[in-house]
Amino acid sequence: MTALLLTFAWAVPLSEREAEKVLDGGRDRGLLTHLDGDLGDDWAAAENFLASYTTPPRRRVLRKRTGGSRLSIRVGAAALPCELVVTWHPSYHAMTLILATTVTGQEADRPAAEFDLAIAVLQSLQGREAVNGNDGLHGSYGEKTFPSLLKAVTHVFEDLTKGCELSEGLSRKGWCVEVRSHDGHPPAQRVAADPRPFYGMATGDEGWRFVPREVAREALGPSWGTRSFVAAYTMAAGIVCLNSKDSDYVEQQGELMRGPFGADDPYFGIDSEVGGLDHGMLFILERVLIRMALADQWLRNAQREMQALAAKKLGVMKKPPNRTRLLRGSLDDILEMLHSALPPEVDSLERRLVTSMGVERIIAQLDRQAEAIDEETRYSYENTVSARVTRLTVVTVVLTVVTIVLGVLQVLVSL
């Protein structure tokens, strides 16, 4: 049996005060509950084994008061299972939203129907709207139906952040598609046979059947995997993974753990409905998106700072801007806080994703902006110091003249 699991993630910078409003407000209004049950157990097993946090994330799930998800994906009269996990990352001052679904092709007589549906879901999550009403692909939130899944998730986001007055939105996004089987076969063989559908899911390209196989294979690039049954491909939008972990592996790992440690580690038996949770790929996607969202925020703040410096130079502003948070040191802080705490073999996948999603280009842009701000700051500082020295010189000259005049007057009076 093969399952196609899709997770779509967004990252948004969020202060601690704003996070309290989101999490506490969501709880009080019956929108969010703690991540528990099988979903919570799988998530905890993966994080406990793979990740290390100074302060652990606070994860919640979107739920009705009576149970069940408030968000749903409809394809005509059929529905896809859907969960939305909301997480506050105190170490990074950011929030992630992760939508997880299992895609099943509705047209059994059409080859690769599940791939086509997964790509349609990806496009809907990026804003493509259905124009055929309830017959098409749409999202539902509460009692409302929306022409795209993005609009449904955006309404969730607006409800959760009500009163926070955020200037940030759901702009930094990415996805992980996992093709899960349980046969233990090397998945690279499947990709070698026909790389096109995997390329289609990696890029959201509905025309994957018409892409030359060599083009699709070259675009996917080399696979990553530290097990013979795992192959992951990083692209500009995220990760496509093939995972064929079987029962033999689970039993073997259990034996190895029971010997020295006396008990199985639940991580090895994970067969979660959340794509990318096994092997830590979803955590990597979260971290890279957070890095990009923080970089976006830094750049916008830097641009405002540059405008403020330009206005001050023209004499429009009387009060000097507060620029200490925006200098090169604060950019270094953003990069340092996201240094990897993942196992080395997983960290190598993160480095690949950083490259494929263009984080280095963003950082280079921030470097140039930081240098420009520093230069403007130095220029402004030098001008300020120069003006003060000039004023001090004038005052000194005036005092000297006054002193001389008083001295002359004193001499004349004494005569």
C-alpha positions in Angstrom: 0.0 0.0 0.0 1.3 3.5 -1.0 0.2 6.7 0.6 0.9 10.2 -0.7 1.3 12.6 2.3 1.5 16.4 1.8 2.5 19.0 4.3 2.4 22.7 3.5 4.1 25.2 5.9 4.2 28.9 6.4 6.5 30.9 8.8 5.7 34.2 10.3 7.9 36.3 12.7 6.0 36.7 16.0 7.0 38.3 19.3 6.4 36.6 22.7 3.6 39.0 23.5 1.9 38.3 20.2 2.4 34.5 20.6 0.6 34.6 24.0 -2.3 36.3 22.3 -2.4 33.7 19.5 -2.1 30.6 21.7 -4.1 31.8 24.7 -6.7 33.5 22.5 -7.0 30.4 20.3 -7.5 28.3 23.4 -10.1 30.6 25.0 -12.1 30.8 21.8 -12.1 27.1 21.3 -9.9 27.2 18.2 -6.7 25.5 19.4 -6.0 22.6 21.6 -2.8 20.8 22.7 -1.2 18.5 20.1 -2.1 15.1 21.6 -3.3 11.6 20.6 -1.6 9.6 17.9 -0.6 12.8 16.1 1.0 14.3 19.2 2.7 11.0 20.1 4.3 10.8 16.6 5.4 14.4 16.7 6.9 14.1 20.2 8.7 10.9 19.2 10.3 12.5 16.1 11.3 15.7 18.0 12.7 13.9 21.0 14.9 11.7 18.8 16.0 14.2 16.1 15.9 17.8 17.6 17.4 19.6 20.4 16.0 22.9 21.7 17.0 25.4 24.3 13.3 26.1 24.8 11.0 23.6 23.1 8.3 24.7 20.7 4.7 25.1 21.8 2.6 23.1 19.3 -1.2 23.4 19.1 -3.7 21.9 16.6 -6.8 23.6 15.1 -9.8 21.8 16.6 -13.6 22.1 17.0 -14.8 22.1 20.6 -16.6 18.8 19.8 -13.5 17.3 18.3 -12.2 17.1 14.7 -10.4 19.6 12.5 -12.1 23.0 11.8 -10.4 23.1 8.4 -11.3 20.7 5.6 -10.3 20.1 2.0 -13.2 19.3 -0.4 -12.9 17.8 -3.8 -16.4 17.8 -5.2 -18.4 15.6 -2.8 -15.3 13.9 -1.4 -13.1 15.1 1.4 -9.4 14.8 2.2 -8.3 14.4 5.8 -6.7 17.7 7.0 -4.9 18.9 10.1 -3.5 22.3 10.9 -0.7 22.5 13.4 0.2 26.0 14.9 3.6 26.3 16.6 5.3 29.1 18.5 9.1 28.7 18.4 10.4 30.8 21.4 14.0 30.2 20.4 13.4 31.9 17.0 10.5 34.3 17.8 8.5 32.9 15.0 5.3 31.0 14.4 4.7 28.2 11.8 1.5 26.9 10.4 1.6 23.4 9.0 -1.3 21.9 7.0 -1.1 18.1 6.7 -3.2 16.0 4.4 -3.2 12.5 2.8 -4.0 12.6 -0.9 -6.0 9.9 -2.6 -6.7 10.0 -6.3 -10.5 10.1 -6.9 -10.2 8.6 -10.4 -9.0 5.1 -10.0 -9.1 4.5 -13.8 -6.7 7.3 -14.5 -3.0 6.6 -14.0 -1.2 8.8 -11.4 -4.5 10.5 -10.4 -3.1 11.0 -6.9 -0.1 13.0 -8.2 -2.4 15.3 -10.2 -4.6 15.9 -7.2 -1.6 16.6 -5.0 -0.4 19.2 -7.4 -3.9 20.7 -7.5 -3.9 20.9 -3.7 -0.4 22.6 -3.9 -1.7 25.1 -6.4 -4.8 25.8 -4.3 -2.6 26.4 -1.2 -0.8 29.0 -3.3 -4.0 30.8 -4.2 -5.3 29.3 -7.4 -9.1 29.4 -7.1 -11.7 27.0 -8.3 -14.4 28.5 -10.5 -16.7 25.5 -10.7 -18.3 26.0 -7.3 -18.7 22.9 -5.1 -17.7 20.6 -7.9 -14.1 21.8 -7.7 -11.3 21.9 -5.1 -12.0 24.2 -2.2 -11.4 24.8 1.4 -13.8 25.0 4.3 -13.3 26.7 7.6 -16.1 26.7 10.1 -19.3 27.2 8.2 -17.7 29.0 5.3 -16.4 27.6 2.0 -13.6 29.3 0.1 -12.6 29.0 -3.6 -9.0 28.2 -2.6 -7.3 26.5 0.3 -5.1 29.6 0.8 -8.1 31.8 1.5 -9.4 29.3 4.0 -6.0 29.2 5.8 -5.7 33.0 5.6 -9.0 33.3 7.4 -7.7 30.9 10.1 -4.6 33.0 10.4 -6.6 36.2 10.7 -8.8 34.7 13.4 -5.8 33.5 15.4 -3.9 36.8 15.2 -6.9 39.0 15.8 -5.8 41.9 18.0 -2.1 41.4 17.4 -1.9 44.0 14.6 0.7 42.0 12.7 2.4 43.6 9.7 3.6 40.1 8.7 1.5 37.6 6.6 1.7 34.2 5.1 4.4 35.0 2.6 7.2 32.6 3.3 5.9 29.1 2.4 7.2 25.7 1.3 6.0 22.1 1.2 7.1 18.5 1.8 5.5 15.7 -0.3 6.2 12.1 1.0 5.4 9.0 -1.0 5.1 6.4 1.7 5.3 2.6 1.0 6.2 -0.3 3.2 8.1 -2.6 0.9 11.7 -1.8 1.8 12.6 -1.3 -1.9 15.2 1.3 -2.8 13.1 4.3 -3.9 15.7 5.7 -6.2 14.8 2.9 -8.7 11.2 4.4 -8.9 12.5 7.8 -9.6 14.9 6.5 -12.2 12.1 4.7 -14.0 10.0 8.0 -14.3 11.2 11.2 -12.5 8.4 13.3 -14.0 5.6 13.0 -11.4 8.1 13.7 -8.6 9.4 16.7 -10.4 5.7 17.8 -10.8 5.1 17.6 -7.1 8.4 19.3 -6.3 7.5 22.3 -8.5 3.7 22.2 -8.5 3.8 21.7 -12.3 0.5 20.2 -13.5 2.1 19.6 -16.9 4.7 17.1 -15.7 3.7 14.4 -18.2 5.0 16.7 -21.0 8.4 17.4 -19.3 11.3 15.5 -20.9 12.5 12.8 -18.5 16.1 14.0 -18.6 14.9 17.6 -17.7 12.9 16.3 -14.8 15.8 14.1 -13.6 18.3 16.9 -13.8 16.0 19.3 -12.0 15.5 16.9 -9.1 19.3 16.6 -8.7 21.0 14.1 -6.5 19.0 12.4 -3.7 19.7 12.6 0.0 19.2 9.6 2.3 21.0 7.9 5.1 19.0 4.7 4.7 18.6 2.5 1.6 14.8 3.0 1.8 14.8 6.8 1.8 15.4 9.2 -1.0 14.8 13.0 -0.6 15.1 15.7 -3.3 15.3 19.4 -2.4 13.8 22.0 -4.7 13.1 25.7 -4.6 9.8 25.1 -2.9 10.7 22.4 -0.5 11.2 18.6 -0.4 9.9 15.5 -2.2 10.6 12.3 -0.3 10.2 8.6 -1.0 10.1 6.5 2.2 9.7 2.7 1.9 10.5 1.8 5.5 9.3 -1.7 6.2 8.6 -3.9 9.3 12.1 -5.6 9.1 13.8 -2.2 9.8 11.4 -1.4 12.7 12.0 -4.8 14.3 15.8 -4.7 13.8 16.0 -1.2 15.4 13.8 -2.4 18.2 16.2 -5.2 19.0 19.2 -2.8 18.9 17.5 -0.4 21.3 16.3 -3.1 23.7 19.8 -4.5 24.2 21.7 -1.5 25.6 18.7 0.6 26.7 16.1 -1.9 27.7 13.2 -0.5 25.5 12.3 0.4 22.0 12.5 4.0 20.8 9.1 5.0 19.5 10.7 7.0 16.8 11.7 4.0 14.7 8.1 2.8 14.5 6.6 6.1 13.3 4.1 5.6 10.5 2.6 9.1 10.8 0.0 10.7 8.6 2.2 13.8 8.5 4.5 13.9 5.5 8.1 14.6 6.4 7.9 13.9 10.1 9.9 10.7 9.7 13.6 11.5 9.2 13.1 15.1 10.3 12.4 16.6 6.9 9.5 18.7 8.2 11.6 20.2 11.0 14.2 21.2 8.4 11.6 22.8 6.3 10.3 24.7 9.3 13.7 26.0 10.2 14.6 27.2 6.7 11.2 29.0 6.3 11.7 30.6 9.7 15.2 31.8 8.6 13.7 33.3 5.4 10.8 34.9 7.2 13.1 36.6 9.8 15.4 37.7 6.9 12.4 39.3 5.2 11.4 41.1 8.4 15.0 42.3 8.8 15.1 43.6 5.3 11.8 45.5 5.6 13.0 47.1 8.8 16.3 47.9 7.2 14.6 49.6 4.3 12.5 51.7 6.7 15.8 52.6 8.5 17.4 53.7 5.3 14.4 55.9 4.6 14.6 57.4 8.1 18.3 58.1 7.6 17.6 59.7 4.3 14.8 61.9 5.8 17.1 62.9 8.7 19.8 63.9 6.1 17.3 66.2 4.4 16.3 67.7 7.8 12.8 66.2 7.8 13.3 64.3 11.0 14.2 66.1 14.2 14.6 62.9 16.3 17.4 60.5 15.2 16.1 57.0 14.4 16.9 54.0 16.7 19.2 52.0 14.5 21.0 49.7 17.0 18.7 46.8 16.3 19.3 47.0 12.5 23.0 47.0 12.2 25.2 44.1 11.2 25.2 42.7 14.7 21.5 42.1 14.6 21.7 40.3 11.3 24.4 38.0 12.7 22.1 37.3 15.6 19.4 36.1 13.2 21.8 33.7 11.5 23.4 32.5 14.7 20.1 31.6 16.3 19.4 29.2 13.5 22.6 27.2 13.7 21.7 23.5 13.5 21.0 21.4 16.5 20.0 18.4 14.3 22.0 15.2 13.9 24.8 15.6 11.5 23.3 13.3 8.8 20.1 15.3 8.9 22.0 18.6 9.0 23.4 17.9 5.5 19.9 17.8 4.1 19.2 21.2 5.7 22.2 22.6 4.0 20.9 21.3 0.6 17.5 22.9 1.2 19.1 26.2 2.2 20.9 26.2 -1.2 17.9 25.1 -3.3 15.5 27.6 -1.7 17.9 30.4 -2.3 18.6 31.4 1.3 22.2 32.3 0.4 21.0 34.9 -2.1 18.7 36.4 0.5 21.6 36.6 3.0 23.8 38.2 0.4 21.1 40.8 -0.1 20.9 41.4 3.6 24.7 41.7 3.8 24.6 44.5 1.2 21.8 46.2 3.1 23.6 45.9 6.4 26.7 47.5 4.9 24.7 50.3 3.4 23.0 51.0 6.8 26.4 50.9 8.5 27.8 53.3 6.0 24.8 55.6 6.3 25.0 55.4 10.1 28.7 56.3 10.0 28.0 59.2 7.6 25.2 60.4 9.9 27.4 60.0 13.0 30.3 61.8 11.4 28.1 64.7 10.3 26.6 64.9 13.8 30.0 64.9 15.4 31.3 67.4 12.9 28.3 69.7 13.5 28.8 69.5 17.3 32.5 70.2 16.9 31.7 73.2 14.7 29.2 74.5 17.3 31.7 73.9 20.1 34.3 75.8 18.2 32.0 78.7 17.6 31.0 78.8 21.3 34.7 78.7 22.2 35.5 81.6 19.9 32.6 83.6 21.2 33.6 82.9 24.8 37.2 83.9 24.0 36.0 87.2 22.4 33.8 87.9 25.4 36.6 87.2 27.7 38.9 89.6 25.8 36.2 92.3 25.8 35.6 91.9 29.5 39.3 92.1 30.1 39.7 95.3 28.1 36.7 96.8 29.9 38.2 95.9 33.2 41.4 97.6 32.3 39.6 100.8 31.1 37.5 100.9 34.3 40.6 100.6 36.4 42.1 103.6 34.6 
